[in-house]
């Protein structure tokens, strides 16, 4: 497989991941962190870092709009729920120092 095709496939898979996460707003970031060790904010940070590494200035808010499909504050207000004590405890156990 040539590099251009590989990059196109990776981009398509990333777009599908974002679509899937948008369709599963019931899965909270803390759930993702507890189970997989990353969340939507991590994806946004990785996107921002990739842009910055290529000389493209992008701040955290702009990257989050790409991942969340809206400003982060809007997503939190409309889709984020309060984490339960059990979720917080699991997070503290699985992500010390995060």
Buried (B, 14 or more C-beta within 10 A) or exposed (E): EEEEEEEEEEEEEBEEEBEEBBEEBEBBBBBBBBEEEEBBBBBBBEBBEEBEEEEEEBEEEBBBBBBBBBEBEEBEEEEEEEBEEEBEEBBEEEEEEE
